[in-house]
């Protein structure tokens, strides 16, 4: 199945771009305001997606690869990113006087970071465009995650 991404659209100026570009932000609005939002070809999703093939795929975020802005030829690092458990914490829920408390345990990602999903896709995107290096400003989680996936 090919990618179901139709275009990327700037959240600031609403200009649309093809999903094949290497930039992650709008050239007109810049990196501070011009985040590019993914728009899907919903007809392609409806036509191509079936429950059965998804069930046979690995239980990680790459099972939904067609919904990511990546070429089919890009082979991502085969780490079990995502599919982290949601834990029910009844004792803490009682202490906080709430009916139920559910917590997503992102520490089970390969680098122990909640940033692993985005970092793995970002690194795959950089590799797709032949990047030689990746840099970021981080207080910890993003840097750890990017270093692990690079």
MIDOSE-1310 file (N, C-alpha, C; in nm, 2 decimals, decimal comma, always signed):
residues 150
xxxx	+0,08/-0,12/+0,00/+0,00/+0,00/+0,00/+0,09/+0,12/+0,00; +0,06/+0,22/-0,08/+0,13/+0,35/-0,08/+0,09/+0,44/+0,03; +0,16/+0,55/+0,05/+0,13/+0,64/+0,15/-0,01/+0,70/+0,13; -0,08/+0,73/+0,24/-0,21/+0,79/+0,23/-0,21/+0,94/+0,26
xxxx	-0,08/+0,99/+0,26/-0,07/+1,13/+0,29/-0,09/+1,21/+0,16; -0,18/+1,30/+0,16/-0,21/+1,38/+0,04/-0,13/+1,50/+0,02; -0,11/+1,58/+0,14/-0,04/+1,70/+0,13/+0,00/+1,74/+0,28; +0,08/+1,84/+0,29/+0,11/+1,90/+0,42/+0,06/+2,05/+0,41
xxxx	+0,00/+2,10/+0,52/-0,05/+2,24/+0,51/+0,00/+2,32/+0,63; +0,04/+2,44/+0,61/+0,09/+2,53/+0,71/-0,02/+2,57/+0,81; +0,00/+2,55/+0,94/-0,11/+2,58/+1,03/-0,12/+2,73/+1,04; -0,03/+2,81/+1,00/-0,03/+2,96/+1,01/-0,10/+3,02/+0,88
xxxx	-0,04/+3,00/+0,76/-0,09/+3,07/+0,64/-0,18/+2,98/+0,56; -0,19/+2,85/+0,59/-0,27/+2,75/+0,53/-0,23/+2,71/+0,39; -0,10/+2,75/+0,35/-0,05/+2,71/+0,22/-0,02/+2,56/+0,22; -0,06/+2,49/+0,11/-0,04/+2,35/+0,10/+0,09/+2,32/+0,02
xxxx	+0,15/+2,21/+0,06/+0,28/+2,16/-0,01/+0,26/+2,01/-0,03; +0,33/+1,96/-0,13/+0,33/+1,82/-0,16/+0,40/+1,75/-0,04; +0,36/+1,63/-0,01/+0,42/+1,56/+0,11/+0,56/+1,50/+0,08; +0,62/+1,53/-0,03/+0,75/+1,47/-0,07/+0,87/+1,56/-0,03
xxxx	+0,84/+1,68/+0,01/+0,95/+1,77/+0,04/+1,03/+1,73/+0,17; +1,15/+1,79/+0,18/+1,23/+1,76/+0,29/+1,21/+1,85/+0,41; +1,14/+1,96/+0,39/+1,12/+2,06/+0,50/+1,01/+2,02/+0,59; +1,02/+2,05/+0,71/+0,91/+2,02/+0,81/+0,84/+2,14/+0,85
xxxx	+0,88/+2,26/+0,80/+0,81/+2,38/+0,84/+0,79/+2,46/+0,71; +0,69/+2,55/+0,71/+0,65/+2,64/+0,60/+0,77/+2,73/+0,57; +0,82/+2,74/+0,44/+0,92/+2,83/+0,41/+0,88/+2,98/+0,42; +0,75/+3,01/+0,40/+0,70/+3,15/+0,42/+0,69/+3,19/+0,56
xxxx	+0,65/+3,10/+0,65/+0,62/+3,14/+0,79/+0,73/+3,11/+0,88; +0,82/+3,03/+0,84/+0,94/+3,00/+0,93/+0,92/+2,89/+1,03; +1,02/+2,85/+1,10/+1,02/+2,74/+1,20/+0,93/+2,77/+1,32; +0,92/+2,90/+1,36/+0,85/+2,93/+1,48/+0,69/+2,91/+1,47
xxxx	+0,64/+2,96/+1,35/+0,50/+2,96/+1,33/+0,45/+2,86/+1,22; +0,54/+2,82/+1,13/+0,49/+2,74/+1,01/+0,50/+2,59/+1,03; +0,44/+2,54/+1,13/+0,44/+2,39/+1,14/+0,35/+2,34/+1,03; +0,39/+2,23/+0,97/+0,32/+2,17/+0,86/+0,23/+2,05/+0,92
xxxx	+0,10/+2,06/+0,90/+0,01/+1,96/+0,94/-0,01/+1,86/+0,83; -0,02/+1,73/+0,86/-0,04/+1,63/+0,76/-0,19/+1,62/+0,72; -0,22/+1,62/+0,59/-0,36/+1,60/+0,54/-0,36/+1,47/+0,47; -0,46/+1,38/+0,50/-0,47/+1,25/+0,45/-0,56/+1,24/+0,33
xxxx	-0,53/+1,15/+0,24/-0,62/+1,12/+0,13/-0,72/+1,02/+0,18; -0,83/+1,06/+0,23/-0,92/+0,97/+0,30/-0,98/+0,87/+0,21; -1,00/+0,90/+0,08/-1,04/+0,79/-0,01/-0,94/+0,68/-0,02; -0,81/+0,71/-0,02/-0,71/+0,61/-0,03/-0,71/+0,53/+0,10
xxxx	-0,73/+0,59/+0,21/-0,74/+0,52/+0,34/-0,86/+0,42/+0,34; -0,97/+0,47/+0,30/-1,09/+0,39/+0,29/-1,07/+0,27/+0,19; -1,01/+0,30/+0,08/-0,99/+0,19/-0,02/-0,89/+0,09/+0,01; -0,78/+0,13/+0,08/-0,67/+0,05/+0,10/-0,65/-0,02/+0,24
xxxx	-0,72/+0,03/+0,34/-0,70/-0,02/+0,47/-0,80/-0,13/+0,51; -0,75/-0,24/+0,56/-0,84/-0,35/+0,60/-0,78/-0,39/+0,74; -0,87/-0,44/+0,82/-0,83/-0,48/+0,96/-0,74/-0,60/+0,96; -0,76/-0,69/+0,88/-0,68/-0,82/+0,88/-0,53/-0,80/+0,86
xxxx	-0,49/-0,72/+0,76/-0,34/-0,70/+0,74/-0,28/-0,63/+0,86; -0,35/-0,53/+0,92/-0,30/-0,46/+1,03/-0,27/-0,56/+1,15; -0,36/-0,65/+1,17/-0,35/-0,74/+1,28/-0,23/-0,83/+1,27; -0,18/-0,85/+1,15/-0,06/-0,94/+1,14/+0,07/-0,86/+1,14
xxxx	+0,06/-0,73/+1,15/+0,18/-0,65/+1,15/+0,24/-0,64/+1,30; +0,37/-0,61/+1,31/+0,42/-0,59/+1,45/+0,34/-0,49/+1,53; +0,34/-0,51/+1,66/+0,27/-0,42/+1,75/+0,36/-0,31/+1,79; +0,38/-0,21/+1,69/+0,45/-0,09/+1,72/+0,39/+0,02/+1,62
xxxx	+0,44/+0,14/+1,63/+0,38/+0,24/+1,55/+0,41/+0,23/+1,40; +0,50/+0,15/+1,36/+0,53/+0,13/+1,22/+0,42/+0,05/+1,15; +0,33/-0,02/+1,22/+0,22/-0,09/+1,16/+0,13/+0,01/+1,09; +0,13/+0,13/+1,12/+0,05/+0,24/+1,06/+0,13/+0,32/+0,96
xxxx	+0,24/+0,26/+0,91/+0,34/+0,33/+0,82/+0,27/+0,42/+0,71; +0,17/+0,37/+0,65/+0,11/+0,44/+0,53/+0,05/+0,57/+0,58; +0,03/+0,59/+0,70/-0,02/+0,72/+0,75/+0,09/+0,82/+0,79; +0,22/+0,78/+0,76/+0,33/+0,86/+0,79/+0,39/+0,92/+0,66
xxxx	+0,45/+1,04/+0,67/+0,50/+1,11/+0,55/+0,64/+1,05/+0,51; +0,64/+0,92/+0,48/+0,77/+0,86/+0,44/+0,75/+0,78/+0,32; +0,86/+0,78/+0,24/+0,86/+0,69/+0,12/+0,86/+0,54/+0,16; +0,80/+0,46/+0,08/+0,80/+0,32/+0,11/+0,94/+0,26/+0,11
xxxx	+1,03/+0,32/+0,04/+1,17/+0,26/+0,03/+1,25/+0,28/+0,16; +1,20/+0,38/+0,24/+1,28/+0,40/+0,37/+1,25/+0,29/+0,46; +1,36/+0,23/+0,51/+1,36/+0,12/+0,61/+1,39/+0,18/+0,75; +1,29/+0,20/+0,83/+1,32/+0,25/+0,97/+1,39/+0,15/+1,05
xxxx	+1,46/+0,20/+1,16/+1,52/+0,11/+1,26/+1,41/+0,02/+1,32; +1,44/-0,10/+1,33/+1,34/-0,20/+1,37/+1,34/-0,21/+1,53; +1,30/-0,10/+1,59/+1,28/-0,10/+1,74/+1,13/-0,10/+1,77; +1,10/-0,16/+1,88/+0,95/-0,17/+1,92/+0,90/-0,04/+1,98
xxxx	+0,89/+0,07/+1,90/+0,85/+0,20/+1,94/+0,69/+0,20/+1,95; +0,64/+0,25/+2,06/+0,50/+0,26/+2,07/+0,44/+0,13/+2,13; +0,31/+0,12/+2,12/+0,23/+0,00/+2,17/+0,26/-0,01/+2,32; +0,28/+0,10/+2,39/+0,31/+0,09/+2,53/+0,18/+0,08/+2,60
xxxx	+0,18/+0,01/+2,72/+0,06/-0,02/+2,79/-0,01/+0,10/+2,86; -0,14/+0,09/+2,87/-0,21/+0,19/+2,95/-0,24/+0,11/+3,08; -0,20/+0,17/+3,19/-0,21/+0,11/+3,32/-0,32/+0,17/+3,40; -0,40/+0,09/+3,47/-0,51/+0,13/+3,56/-0,45/+0,14/+3,70
xxxx	-0,46/+0,26/+3,76/-0,41/+0,28/+3,89/-0,52/+0,31/+3,99; -0,59/+0,20/+4,04/-0,71/+0,22/+4,12/-0,68/+0,28/+4,26; -0,57/+0,24/+4,32/-0,53/+0,30/+4,45/-0,51/+0,45/+4,45; -0,43/+0,49/+4,35/-0,40/+0,63/+4,33/-0,53/+0,71/+4,29
xxxx	-0,62/+0,64/+4,22/-0,75/+0,70/+4,18/-0,83/+0,73/+4,31; -0,83/+0,63/+4,40/-0,90/+0,65/+4,52/-0,85/+0,77/+4,60; -0,71/+0,77/+4,61/-0,65/+0,88/+4,69/-0,68/+1,02/+4,63; -0,69/+1,02/+4,50/-0,72/+1,15/+4,43/-0,87/+1,18/+4,42
xxxx	-0,94/+1,08/+4,46/-1,09/+1,09/+4,46/-1,15/+1,11/+4,32; -1,09/+1,03/+4,23/-1,15/+1,02/+4,09/-1,19/+0,88/+4,07; -1,29/+0,86/+3,98/-1,34/+0,73/+3,95/-1,24/+0,64/+3,89; -1,16/+0,68/+3,80/-1,06/+0,59/+3,74/-0,94/+0,68/+3,70
xxxx	-0,82/+0,62/+3,71/-0,70/+0,69/+3,67/-0,62/+0,59/+3,58; -0,60/+0,63/+3,45/-0,53/+0,55/+3,36/-0,40/+0,63/+3,32; -0,29/+0,56/+3,31/-0,16/+0,62/+3,28/-0,10/+0,54/+3,17; -0,05/+0,61/+3,07/+0,02/+0,55/+2,95/+0,17/+0,54/+2,99
xxxx	+0,22/+0,42/+2,99/+0,36/+0,40/+3,04/+0,46/+0,41/+2,92; +0,50/+0,53/+2,89/+0,59/+0,56/+2,78/+0,73/+0,52/+2,81; +0,76/+0,49/+2,93/+0,90/+0,45/+2,97/+0,94/+0,31/+2,91; +0,84/+0,24/+2,85/+0,87/+0,11/+2,79/+0,92/+0,13/+2,64
xxxx	+0,92/+0,25/+2,60/+0,98/+0,27/+2,46/+1,13/+0,25/+2,47; +1,19/+0,22/+2,35/+1,34/+0,18/+2,35/+1,43/+0,27/+2,43; +1,41/+0,41/+2,42/+1,50/+0,49/+2,50/+1,44/+0,54/+2,63; +1,32/+0,49/+2,66/+1,26/+0,53/+2,78/+1,19/+0,66/+2,78
xxxx	+1,18/+0,71/+2,65/+1,13/+0,85/+2,64/+0,99/+0,85/+2,57; +0,91/+0,95/+2,61/+0,78/+0,97/+2,54/+0,81/+1,03/+2,40; +0,93/+1,07/+2,37/+0,96/+1,13/+2,24/+0,99/+1,03/+2,13; +1,00/+0,90/+2,17/+1,04/+0,80/+2,07/+0,96/+0,79/+1,94
xxxx	+0,83/+0,81/+1,95/+0,75/+0,80/+1,83/+0,79/+0,90/+1,73; +0,79/+1,03/+1,77/+0,82/+1,14/+1,69/+0,97/+1,13/+1,64; +1,06/+1,10/+1,73/+1,20/+1,09/+1,70/+1,23/+0,99/+1,59; +1,17/+0,87/+1,60/+1,19/+0,76/+1,51/+1,14/+0,80/+1,37
xxxx	+1,03/+0,87/+1,36/+0,97/+0,92/+1,23/+1,06/+1,03/+1,18; +1,10/+1,12/+1,27/+1,19/+1,23/+1,22/+1,32/+1,18/+1,17; +1,38/+1,08/+1,23/+1,51/+1,02/+1,19/+1,49/+0,95/+1,05; +1,38/+0,88/+1,04/+1,35/+0,81/+0,91/+1,33/+0,91/+0,80
xxxx	+1,27/+1,03/+0,83/+1,24/+1,13/+0,74/+1,38/+1,19/+0,70; +1,47/+1,22/+0,79/+1,60/+1,27/+0,76/+1,68/+1,18/+0,67; +1,67/+1,05/+0,70/+1,74/+0,95/+0,62/+1,69/+0,94/+0,48; +1,55/+0,96/+0,47/+1,49/+0,96/+0,34/+1,55/+1,07/+0,25
xxxx	+1,58/+1,18/+0,32/+1,63/+1,30/+0,24/+1,79/+1,31/+0,25; +1,85/+1,20/+0,28/+2,00/+1,19/+0,28/+2,07/+1,28/+0,38; +2,01/+1,31/+0,49/+2,07/+1,40/+0,59/+2,19/+1,33/+0,65; +2,30/+1,40/+0,67/+2,42/+1,35/+0,73/+2,43/+1,36/+0,88
xxxx	+2,35/+1,45/+0,93/+2,35/+1,47/+1,08/+2,21/+1,52/+1,12; +2,19/+1,51/+1,25/+2,06/+1,56/+1,31/+2,10/+1,63/+1,44; +2,04/+1,75/+1,46/+2,07/+1,83/+1,58/+1,94/+1,88/+1,64; +1,95/+1,90/+1,77/+1,83/+1,95/+1,84/+1,87/+2,02/+1,97
xxxx	+1,78/+2,11/+2,01/+1,79/+2,17/+2,14/+1,70/+2,10/+2,24; +1,75/+2,05/+2,35/+1,67/+1,97/+2,43/+1,71/+1,98/+2,58; +1,62/+1,96/+2,67/+1,65/+1,95/+2,81/+1,67/+1,80/+2,85; +1,66/+1,71/+2,76/+1,69/+1,57/+2,79/+1,62/+1,47/+2,71
xxxx	+1,48/+1,46/+2,71/+1,41/+1,35/+2,65/+1,43/+1,35/+2,50; +1,42/+1,46/+2,43/+1,43/+1,47/+2,28/+1,57/+1,43/+2,24; +1,67/+1,48/+2,31/+1,81/+1,45/+2,28/+1,84/+1,30/+2,29; +1,80/+1,24/+2,41/+1,82/+1,10/+2,43/+1,75/+1,02/+2,32
xxxx	+1,63/+1,05/+2,29/+1,55/+0,98/+2,19/+1,61/+0,99/+2,05; +1,64/+1,11/+2,01/+1,70/+1,13/+1,88/+1,84/+1,06/+1,87; +1,92/+1,06/+1,97/+2,05/+0,99/+1,97/+2,03/+0,84/+1,96; +1,93/+0,79/+2,03/+1,90/+0,65/+2,02/+1,85/+0,60/+1,88
xx	+1,78/+0,69/+1,81/+1,72/+0,65/+1,68/+1,81/+0,68/+1,57; +1,91/+0,77/+1,59/+2,00/+0,81/+1,48/+2,10/+0,71/+1,44
